[in-house]
Amino acid sequence: MTGRTSKVTSEPPRLKGAGAPRAEASRPARPAARAEAKQPFDVARALARIREEVKEHADAAMFELAARGHRSLFEQLVACVISIRTRDEVMLPTARRLFEKAPTPDAIARLGPKRIDALIRTSSFHEAKARTIHEIARRTRDEFGGTLPCDFDVLTSFKGVGPKCANLALGIACGASRIGVDVHVHRVTNRWGYVVAPTPEKTMLALEAKLPREYWVEINRLLVPFGKHVCTGRLPKCSTCPVLDYCRQVGVTEHR
């Protein structure tokens, strides 16, 4: 034996040509790198693609309600109140049931809150909504002669009516250029990276500053079914999304 001893090292031996350690090689790409490959966002082309994509799905409930004859501003506003925190599949038959029973502001006002509540109890927060609907009907009859004016300030003067419902009702019933921002419009446009806003109210302001007016009403009609069936809150269908080449996928960690 000789007096030499082998040198001990804490690093494991590397194979020739192995390069970076395995853990480093398997690290997922950073979101910034993914975003760099995207095209500049073309909202006209994006919405044209989505228009084709959602043809196979049911229309957003308030637009569907208008198509079925309930297109007055009063009906649209009441329907939007019913829709708050309630799925379209529930809102649509609930609103139709109420209007079949009481088709005018006077008829709904005469029902009273308790009977309204019984008719809309399939929706969430139905007791509070019944009081709001009764107040809208009473004031529409007593203050406006049975016909609501196409006035944002009048609509938002009703307790329980916010900018989303006022804008949607005005856009559908009055043809006004208004943006109705619900959870789908808020989530999708921020996921795209088209706007950056923490709340639906601030998303509305951001869209008003950026979105061409020709899309102000239609964006809700398109993004409600798109958000329900494609750009879903959890596990969006990014692999088959028609606007993936534009979307920055902000906040998306898992997808289908």
Order of alpha helices (4+ residues) and beta strands (2+ residues): alpha-alpha-alpha-alpha-alpha-alpha-alpha-alpha-alpha-alpha-alpha-alpha-alpha
